[in-house]
Amino acid sequence: MADDKNIISLAEAADDSRMWSPEQMLEEAVKVARDEGWNKAIVLFLDDTTGRFDVDFLNAGLNTSQIVAVCEAMKMRALQMMGYVPDDVD
């Protein structure tokens, strides 16, 4: 069996986070949080395998209004990435 340390994941090779497993994303999130010194975090979960959108989240250090604000800010960023909102709108 090949050494896992020598295997480059398809997600890493393609630089496409849509190909990450949840575990890969969480491992990367831990690295980013440590390296960049983030002091709060929220992780959103989605299970769409049942034909529905079942959602949940974990929160570290945010109050409810901060959770809403972070989600709204990321919604705007996602809309910008999709081209629905100009990049110069903050």
N, CA and C atoms as an extended XYZ file, in Angstrom:
270
Properties=species:S:1:pos:R:3:atomname:S:1:resname:S:1:resid:I:1 pbc="F F F"
N         0.850       -1.189        0.000 N   MET     1
C         0.000        0.000        0.000 CA  MET     1
C         0.885        1.238        0.000 C   MET     1
N         0.471        2.251       -0.713 N   ALA     2
C         1.247        3.489       -0.824 CA  ALA     2
C         1.254        4.251        0.495 C   ALA     2
N         2.333        4.984        0.709 N   ASP     3
C         2.459        5.830        1.893 CA  ASP     3
C         1.544        7.029        1.731 C   ASP     3
N         0.601        7.225        2.667 N   ASP     4
C        -0.365        8.321        2.573 CA  ASP     4
C         0.308        9.689        2.502 C   ASP     4
N         1.496        9.829        3.106 N   LYS     5
C         2.188       11.114        3.098 CA  LYS     5
C         2.669       11.482        1.707 C   LYS     5
N         2.807       10.516        0.822 N   ASN     6
C         3.283       10.771       -0.534 CA  ASN     6
C         2.146       10.931       -1.532 C   ASN     6
N         0.933       10.771       -1.078 N   ILE     7
C        -0.218       10.881       -1.971 CA  ILE     7
C        -0.753       12.307       -1.909 C   ILE     7
N        -0.879       12.935       -3.065 N   ILE     8
C        -1.464       14.269       -3.137 CA  ILE     8
C        -2.936       14.081       -3.479 C   ILE     8
N        -3.799       14.646       -2.656 N   SER     9
C        -5.228       14.474       -2.903 CA  SER     9
C        -5.636       15.212       -4.168 C   SER     9
N        -6.684       14.727       -4.787 N   LEU    10
C        -7.222       15.376       -5.975 CA  LEU    10
C        -7.612       16.814       -5.668 C   LEU    10
N        -8.180       17.053       -4.497 N   ALA    11
C        -8.581       18.409       -4.118 CA  ALA    11
C        -7.374       19.325       -4.041 C   ALA    11
N        -6.294       18.830       -3.467 N   GLU    12
C        -5.076       19.636       -3.339 CA  GLU    12
C        -4.468       19.887       -4.712 C   GLU    12
N        -4.402       18.869       -5.530 N   ALA    13
C        -3.810       19.004       -6.859 CA  ALA    13
C        -4.628       19.944       -7.739 C   ALA    13
N        -5.947       19.892       -7.606 N   ALA    14
C        -6.823       20.734       -8.424 CA  ALA    14
C        -7.031       22.107       -7.813 C   ALA    14
N        -6.593       22.301       -6.571 N   ASP    15
C        -6.819       23.545       -5.829 CA  ASP    15
C        -8.308       23.893       -5.834 C   ASP    15
N        -9.121       22.897       -5.509 N   ASP    16
C       -10.578       23.041       -5.550 CA  ASP    16
C       -11.169       22.469       -4.267 C   ASP    16
N       -11.582       23.348       -3.369 N   SER    17
C       -12.085       22.899       -2.070 CA  SER    17
C       -13.387       22.121       -2.173 C   SER    17
N       -14.077       22.185       -3.299 N   ARG    18
C       -15.301       21.388       -3.453 CA  ARG    18
C       -15.008       19.905       -3.455 C   ARG    18
N       -13.753       19.543       -3.678 N   MET    19
C       -13.361       18.133       -3.698 CA  MET    19
C       -12.848       17.657       -2.350 C   MET    19
N       -12.722       18.556       -1.361 N   TRP    20
C       -12.263       18.166       -0.030 CA  TRP    20
C       -13.333       17.359        0.683 C   TRP    20
N       -12.902       16.451        1.515 N   SER    21
C       -13.829       15.803        2.443 CA  SER    21
C       -14.003       16.757        3.624 C   SER    21
N       -15.061       16.596        4.408 N   PRO    22
C       -15.192       17.424        5.607 CA  PRO    22
C       -13.968       17.318        6.520 C   PRO    22
N       -13.402       16.124        6.633 N   GLU    23
C       -12.225       15.938        7.476 CA  GLU    23
C       -11.030       16.730        6.955 C   GLU    23
N       -10.822       16.734        5.626 N   GLN    24
C        -9.729       17.511        5.037 CA  GLN    24
C        -9.927       19.001        5.293 C   GLN    24
N       -11.155       19.476        5.143 N   MET    25
C       -11.434       20.883        5.378 CA  MET    25
C       -11.170       21.264        6.825 C   MET    25
N       -11.580       20.410        7.768 N   LEU    26
C       -11.374       20.707        9.184 CA  LEU    26
C        -9.888       20.696        9.542 C   LEU    26
N        -9.125       19.779        8.953 N   GLU    27
C        -7.678       19.773        9.180 CA  GLU    27
C        -7.058       21.082        8.679 C   GLU    27
N        -7.465       21.534        7.513 N   GLU    28
C        -6.966       22.799        6.974 CA  GLU    28
C        -7.408       23.970        7.844 C   GLU    28
N        -8.637       23.923        8.340 N   ALA    29
C        -9.146       24.997        9.204 CA  ALA    29
C        -8.311       25.109       10.484 C   ALA    29
N        -7.911       23.985       11.048 N   VAL    30
C        -7.065       24.002       12.242 CA  VAL    30
C        -5.731       24.671       11.921 C   VAL    30
N        -5.131       24.320       10.783 N   LYS    31
C        -3.860       24.936       10.385 CA  LYS    31
C        -4.015       26.442       10.213 C   LYS    31
N        -5.077       26.856        9.519 N   VAL    32
C        -5.303       28.282        9.269 CA  VAL    32
C        -5.539       29.022       10.582 C   VAL    32
N        -6.353       28.463       11.453 N   ALA    33
C        -6.637       29.105       12.739 CA  ALA    33
C        -5.357       29.298       13.546 C   ALA    33
N        -4.507       28.288       13.565 N   ARG    34
C        -3.239       28.383       14.315 CA  ARG    34
C        -2.276       29.353       13.647 C   ARG    34
N        -2.086       29.204       12.331 N   ASP    35
C        -1.097       30.014       11.615 CA  ASP    35
C        -1.476       31.483       11.546 C   ASP    35
N        -2.757       31.761       11.393 N   GLU    36
C        -3.199       33.146       11.213 CA  GLU    36
C        -3.741       33.768       12.496 C   GLU    36
N        -3.855       32.979       13.549 N   GLY    37
C        -4.240       33.512       14.850 CA  GLY    37
C        -5.705       33.905       14.992 C   GLY    37
N        -6.594       33.229       14.285 N   TRP    38
C        -8.025       33.517       14.427 CA  TRP    38
C        -8.443       33.205       15.860 C   TRP    38
N        -9.263       34.071       16.461 N   ASN    39
C        -9.676       33.854       17.849 CA  ASN    39
C       -11.120       33.381       17.985 C   ASN    39
N       -11.857       33.351       16.887 N   LYS    40
C       -13.238       32.858       16.892 CA  LYS    40
C       -13.474       32.081       15.605 C   LYS    40
N       -14.443       31.179       15.632 N   ALA    41
C       -14.702       30.374       14.438 CA  ALA    41
C       -16.129       29.851       14.445 C   ALA    41
N       -16.621       29.612       13.241 N   ILE    42
C       -17.896       28.926       13.067 CA  ILE    42
C       -17.723       27.939       11.916 C   ILE    42
N       -18.243       26.747       12.099 N   VAL    43
C       -18.214       25.720       11.063 CA  VAL    43
C       -19.659       25.370       10.741 C   VAL    43
N       -19.995       25.443        9.465 N   LEU    44
C       -21.344       25.096        9.009 CA  LEU    44
C       -21.317       23.690        8.424 C   LEU    44
N       -22.324       22.916        8.724 N   PHE    45
C       -22.445       21.562        8.202 CA  PHE    45
C       -23.686       21.456        7.327 C   PHE    45
N       -23.574       20.685        6.247 N   LEU    46
C       -24.691       20.430        5.340 CA  LEU    46
C       -24.694       18.958        4.970 C   LEU    46
N       -25.847       18.335        5.089 N   ASP    47
C       -26.044       16.971        4.597 CA  ASP    47
C       -27.183       17.026        3.594 C   ASP    47
N       -26.834       16.843        2.321 N   ASP    48
C       -27.861       16.881        1.276 CA  ASP    48
C       -28.086       15.503        0.652 C   ASP    48
N       -27.635       14.470        1.352 N   THR    49
C       -27.766       13.115        0.811 CA  THR    49
C       -29.190       12.586        0.859 C   THR    49
N       -30.056       13.221        1.621 N   THR    50
C       -31.431       12.743        1.760 CA  THR    50
C       -32.384       13.453        0.802 C   THR    50
N       -31.835       14.368       -0.019 N   GLY    51
C       -32.703       15.160       -0.891 CA  GLY    51
C       -33.184       16.436       -0.222 C   GLY    51
N       -32.799       16.613        1.031 N   ARG    52
C       -33.115       17.832        1.778 CA  ARG    52
C       -31.812       18.497        2.175 C   ARG    52
N       -31.892       19.719        2.624 N   PHE    53
C       -30.734       20.413        3.179 CA  PHE    53
C       -30.830       20.339        4.696 C   PHE    53
N       -30.153       19.368        5.283 N   ASP    54
C       -30.062       19.294        6.739 CA  ASP    54
C       -28.811       20.065        7.142 C   ASP    54
N       -28.962       21.050        8.028 N   VAL    55
C       -27.846       21.917        8.393 CA  VAL    55
C       -27.632       21.922        9.901 C   VAL    55
N       -26.402       22.241       10.271 N   ASP    56
C       -26.036       22.400       11.671 CA  ASP    56
C       -24.771       23.243       11.703 C   ASP    56
N       -24.312       23.596       12.898 N   PHE    57
C       -23.081       24.356       13.016 CA  PHE    57
C       -22.434       24.111       14.369 C   PHE    57
N       -21.140       24.425       14.422 N   LEU    58
C       -20.382       24.493       15.666 CA  LEU    58
C       -19.840       25.909       15.765 C   LEU    58
N       -19.751       26.421       16.972 N   ASN    59
C       -19.359       27.794       17.205 CA  ASN    59
C       -18.298       27.841       18.290 C   ASN    59
N       -17.274       28.658       18.068 N   ALA    60
C       -16.238       28.855       19.084 CA  ALA    60
C       -16.073       30.347       19.330 C   ALA    60
N       -16.693       30.842       20.390 N   GLY    61
C       -16.462       32.206       20.840 CA  GLY    61
C       -17.357       33.291       20.279 C   GLY    61
N       -18.270       32.967       19.381 N   LEU    62
C       -19.149       33.983       18.801 CA  LEU    62
C       -20.479       34.029       19.537 C   LEU    62
N       -21.030       35.234       19.674 N   ASN    63
C       -22.396       35.332       20.178 CA  ASN    63
C       -23.349       35.269       18.984 C   ASN    63
N       -24.622       35.234       19.257 N   THR    64
C       -25.603       35.026       18.193 CA  THR    64
C       -25.548       36.114       17.123 C   THR    64
N       -25.409       37.375       17.521 N   SER    65
C       -25.365       38.447       16.514 CA  SER    65
C       -24.098       38.352       15.669 C   SER    65
N       -22.992       37.907       16.238 N   GLN    66
C       -21.775       37.713       15.461 CA  GLN    66
C       -21.932       36.568       14.464 C   GLN    66
N       -22.636       35.517       14.866 N   ILE    67
C       -22.890       34.400       13.949 CA  ILE    67
C       -23.663       34.902       12.735 C   ILE    67
N       -24.712       35.691       12.977 N   VAL    68
C       -25.506       36.238       11.871 CA  VAL    68
C       -24.640       37.152       11.003 C   VAL    68
N       -23.825       38.019       11.624 N   ALA    69
C       -22.983       38.950       10.868 CA  ALA    69
C       -21.960       38.212       10.004 C   ALA    69
N       -21.340       37.176       10.559 N   VAL    70
C       -20.362       36.397        9.794 CA  VAL    70
C       -21.044       35.722        8.608 C   VAL    70
N       -22.209       35.144        8.840 N   CYS    71
C       -22.937       34.481        7.751 CA  CYS    71
C       -23.323       35.477        6.662 C   CYS    71
N       -23.759       36.668        7.037 N   GLU    72
C       -24.112       37.695        6.050 CA  GLU    72
C       -22.886       38.156        5.266 C   GLU    72
N       -21.758       38.353        5.967 N   ALA    73
C       -20.529       38.769        5.281 CA  ALA    73
C       -20.072       37.698        4.295 C   ALA    73
N       -20.137       36.447        4.698 N   MET    74
C       -19.721       35.366        3.809 CA  MET    74
C       -20.712       35.161        2.672 C   MET    74
N       -21.992       35.453        2.919 N   LYS    75
C       -22.986       35.406        1.846 CA  LYS    75
C       -22.608       36.406        0.766 C   LYS    75
N       -22.223       37.624        1.161 N   MET    76
C       -21.825       38.646        0.201 CA  MET    76
C       -20.574       38.203       -0.553 C   MET    76
N       -19.616       37.654        0.163 N   ARG    77
C       -18.397       37.188       -0.499 CA  ARG    77
C       -18.710       36.090       -1.514 C   ARG    77
N       -19.595       35.156       -1.150 N   ALA    78
C       -19.967       34.074       -2.070 CA  ALA    78
C       -20.671       34.635       -3.304 C   ALA    78
N       -21.560       35.607       -3.104 N   LEU    79
C       -22.243       36.227       -4.248 CA  LEU    79
C       -21.250       36.939       -5.154 C   LEU    79
N       -20.219       37.569       -4.572 N   GLN    80
C       -19.168       38.190       -5.377 CA  GLN    80
C       -18.398       37.141       -6.165 C   GLN    80
N       -18.071       36.025       -5.523 N   MET    81
C       -17.344       34.947       -6.198 CA  MET    81
C       -18.162       34.376       -7.354 C   MET    81
N       -19.487       34.393       -7.201 N   MET    82
C       -20.377       33.875       -8.240 CA  MET    82
C       -20.647       34.902       -9.336 C   MET    82
N       -20.194       36.145       -9.122 N   GLY    83
C       -20.380       37.187      -10.122 CA  GLY    83
C       -21.702       37.926      -10.036 C   GLY    83
N       -22.468       37.698       -8.978 N   TYR    84
C       -23.770       38.348       -8.830 CA  TYR    84
C       -23.672       39.730       -8.203 C   TYR    84
N       -22.557       40.007       -7.535 N   VAL    85
C       -22.339       41.288       -6.882 CA  VAL    85
C       -20.946       41.767       -7.276 C   VAL    85
N       -20.790       43.034       -7.686 N   PRO    86
C       -19.455       43.519       -8.052 CA  PRO    86
C       -18.489       43.409       -6.878 C   PRO    86
N       -17.205       43.177       -7.186 N   ASP    87
C       -16.188       43.018       -6.154 CA  ASP    87
C       -15.985       44.267       -5.303 C   ASP    87
N       -16.313       45.446       -5.838 N   ASP    88
C       -16.053       46.681       -5.098 CA  ASP    88
C       -17.152       47.027       -4.104 C   ASP    88
N       -18.146       46.172       -3.961 N   VAL    89
C       -19.211       46.383       -2.985 CA  VAL    89
C       -18.846       45.642       -1.711 C   VAL    89
N       -18.757       46.357       -0.606 N   ASP    90
C       -18.413       45.705        0.674 CA  ASP    90
C       -19.530       45.853        1.662 C   ASP    90
